[in-house]
Amino acid sequence: MLSLPAVRRSWTAPRPSSAPLPSTPTRSTPDPTSRRTGAAALAAGLAGAASGWLDRVEYRPAGRWTSLLPAADAAALLDPSLHRELAAAQVWLLSWLPGQGTPLHDHGSSAGAFAVVRGALTESVLQTGRQGPARQVPAQLTAGRIRHFGSHYVHQVTNGTDEAAVSVHVYTPALEWMNTYRLADGLLVRTGTERAGVDW
């Protein structure tokens, strides 16, 4: 049997480097799931703390009333564990008199969530599939219900009841615009763009 000479291996400890260690990579923008679930947690927290902001709500017969809730005011109402999510979010308070509603719309590049705080709203969500035309599927959302959504979500929200409704909406990142649509022969047709807080 052939014997091989032993190989001597030496090991030298590496010299310490003055170069900084690489930092853990961080995401500049949260992933879509984090944005949706963070917004839902904020909407739920603010709905639960509605007694702290309901006195700000107004009702406008000419159209839906909307108002930004300042981040500092929202933070004062929320558990500190939600302050990190709040830093990247924007909060809107909305009121809906009977018959008031939105057109079919998306939320630009924002994900978000909304909670019904008083009354009831009907949300009609756009559904598309490989078979058949696009259609709106309605669902009634009563006080306490929360919906969360990604940036490609298209829906319409209306108050079809005889009583006023109030809701709180959270967007991440801040809502800047919404594209509006209509359905024509089962196809989604863009009809315009509304600037948040300017055109409504």
N, C-alpha and C positions, 0 to 999 in steps of 0.2 A: 504494500500500500504506500502510495506516494505521500510524503509529509511535506507540508508547505511551511516555509519559515514564518515565524510569528511576526505579526505587524504591530509595531508599537505606535499607538495613537496618543497624541498629546492634545491637551485642551488648554487654551488660554482665555481667561476671563476677559470679556470685552471691556474696553476702556469706557468710563462714564462719558456721556456726550453732553455737551452744553446745549444742544438743540432741544427745544421744548417737545414734550410728548404730544402726539396728535390728539386733538380733542375728539370727544364722541360726536359723530355727525348729528346735526339737528335738522329738522325739516323747517324750511322757511314758511311753508303753509301746511296746516294740519290736513290729514287725509280726509276725504269726503265723509267717511263714517264718523270720524271724531267730530267733524263740524256739525253733522246732523244730531248726534247724540248729545254733544255739549249744548247745542241750542235747545234741545228738548228738555234737558235738565234745568236750564235757565228759565224756560217758559213755565215748567212745572213749579219751580221755586217762586217765581213772580206771581203765578196764579194763586198759590197758597198764601202769599203775602199781599193779596189784593187790597186788603183793608188799608194798606199803607199808601196806595195810589188811586183808589177808585174816586176819591174826592176831586181828582184832576179832570175826570172824564166829562166831556161836553157832548151834547147831541145837536146835530146840524141838519135841519130838514132839507137844505139845498144839496147835500151830498154827505158821504161818510166823513166823520171827524177823525183826524189822525194827529198824533202828537208824539214826538220823541221823548222817551224817559231818559234823562241824563244818567250817564254811567255811575256817577257818585250817588245819585238817589237810588238807583237799582242796587248798588253794592250795599247800601245801608239796610236794605230789606232782605238780602240774601245771606245764606250761610257762607262764611269765609272760604269754605272748600270750593265754592263756585266762582270765586273772584278771578281765578286764572282764565276760565272760559269767558267771563264777562269782558276781560280786557280786549278780546278779539271780536266782540259782538256789538250789535246795535239793537236797541229795544224800542218798539213802537207800541203805543196804546191806540186802539181803534174802537169806535162805537158804530153801531149799525141800527138805524131805525127800520121799521117794517118796510120791506120792498127795496132797501138799499143793498148794493152789492158791487162786485168787481166784474170787469170783463174777464174772459179767459186769458190767463197770463202766465209767464214764467217769472223768475226772480233774478234775471241777468246772470251774474257769476256767483251769486250768493246761495248758500244752503241755509236752512233755517227750520223753525218750528213755530207753531202757534197753539195757544190754549184758549178755549172758550171759558170765560169767567162768569158771565151772566147771560141768560136767555139761551137761544139755540141758533145755530147757523147751518146752512146746507153747503157742503163742499162737493163740487162736481169735478172729478179727476179725469184727465184725458187718459184713455187707454188705447194703445195701438197694439196690433198683433200682425203676425204673418198672414193670417186669414181674415178677411173682412175689413171694413173701413174703420177709421178711428172713431171713437165715440166717447161721450162724457158719461161717467158713472157716478150718480149722486149718493151721498150719505149724510144723514142728519147728525150733527155734532152738538150735544147738549153740554151744559156747564160741567167742567171737569175733564172734558175730552181734550186730548193733545194729538196733533199731527206733526210729524217731522219729515223733512224732504231734502233731496239733493238739488243741485243747481239746474238740473234739466227737468224739473217737475213742472207740469202745466196743469193749472186748475182754475176754477171759478168759485168764489165764495159769495153767498147771498143770505139775506135774512128773509125767509119766506113765512115768518110767523107774524102774529099780531103784537108782539112785545119787542122792546128794544133789546139789543144784545151788546156785549162788551167782550173784547178779546185782547190778548197780549201776544205780540209777534217778536221773534228774535231772529236776527240774520247774522251769518258769519261768512265772509267779511260783511262790512256794512252794506246795506242795500243802496245801490246807486240808480238803478233803472230796472224797468220791467218791460218785456216785450208783450204786446197784446196780440190776440189771435181770434179767428173765427173758424168754424168748421164749414167746409163747402164740399158737398158730395163725398163726405168721409175723409177729406184731406184737410190738414191743418194749414191755414193761410195766415201769415203774419199781417197785422193791420196797422201796427205802429209801435212806438216806444214811449213810455211814460217815465219821467224823472221822479225819483222818490222824494216826496215832500214838496215838489214843485208843481207837478201836474195833477196832484190829488192831495 
